[in-house]
Amino acid sequence: MPASSPAASIVVISYKMARALPRTLLSLSPGYQRDCPPGTIEVILVDNGSPVPPRAEDFAGLGLDLTVVHWPAGDVSPIAALNHGLSLARAPLVCAWIDGARLASPGLVSASLRAASLHPRPVIASPNYHLGPAHQYISIHQGYSEAEEDRLLASIGWPDQGYRLYDISTPVWKSGETDRMLETNALFLTRQMWDELGGYDARFTSLGGGAGNCDVFIRACEAPGAQLIRLRGEATFHQLHGGTTSNAPNFAIDVAKDISREYYRLRRRPLIGVKDPGWIFEAGPDGRGKL
């Protein structure tokens, strides 16, 4: 590991993602992320019990400060594995990347670092997108497949043309603008705020973590003195991998109901996104890096 501490730590969770994970890690590498030279970030990859787990040497060519942790098999929720990864993070700004199948836009990390410098207690959130012509729980019933996704990525010249991911993707809940925001796949908080929150609530034990990701985002936004900062022009993009919600059968209705019930049981209130639009940080290739 480098002698100096990184500016940001990103904790990535994976499970049976042999196809998607290499692309995700490439999208976090210094060769892809703008204004993030080697040593700016560390990536802590926690594999949640895959039958064939990833190895650090598989990604040696990416130039990442990468640690690979093999979490024991048997836990259908990634929450315990994710909390362990968060405990290993060395940087003052720490990101939870709960779904290791999501690609980053090229300026996501540098924009998050700049946005975090604007407030002592920032909650940095970027919107979620699905690759493909519609939300994937719909498109997979209309012929969208891994082969088609590979073709789409090749058609835009990815990874060289990283911002063209927007051309082949669909926004989730328009969550990058001013609508209610329920979650983000790339949640950046200070080390202090993660410690105050106690990480993710370990009681969210259902498949895929249930509402655990929504819950920690909502709690972070409600923490005393917290300031939500939404990135405009940077995002994460979900690849097909058989995900619990995004690739669920029956249009994810049953899964969404289960998630909502679990949240109500633990929090005694409905699962509703954060209403406060917060600050909008103009990022992306044409962004000014200002609110």
Secondary structure as UniProt FT lines:
FT   STRAND          8..14
FT   TURN            18..20
FT   HELIX           21..27
FT   TURN            30..32
FT   TURN            34..35
FT   TURN            38..39
FT   STRAND          41..47
FT   HELIX           56..62
FT   STRAND          65..70
FT   HELIX           79..88
FT   STRAND          93..97
FT   TURN            100..101
FT   STRAND          102..104
FT   TURN            106..107
FT   HELIX           108..116
FT   TURN            117..118
FT   STRAND          122..125
FT   STRAND          128..131
FT   HELIX           136..139
FT   TURN            140..143
FT   HELIX           146..155
FT   TURN            156..161
FT   HELIX           162..168
FT   STRAND          169..171
FT   TURN            173..178
FT   STRAND          186..190
FT   HELIX           191..197
FT   TURN            202..203
FT   HELIX           207..209
FT   TURN            210..211
FT   HELIX           212..222
FT   TURN            224..225
FT   STRAND          227..232
FT   STRAND          236..238
FT   TURN            244..247
FT   HELIX           250..252
FT   HELIX           253..267
FT   STRAND          279..282
FT   TURN            285..286
//
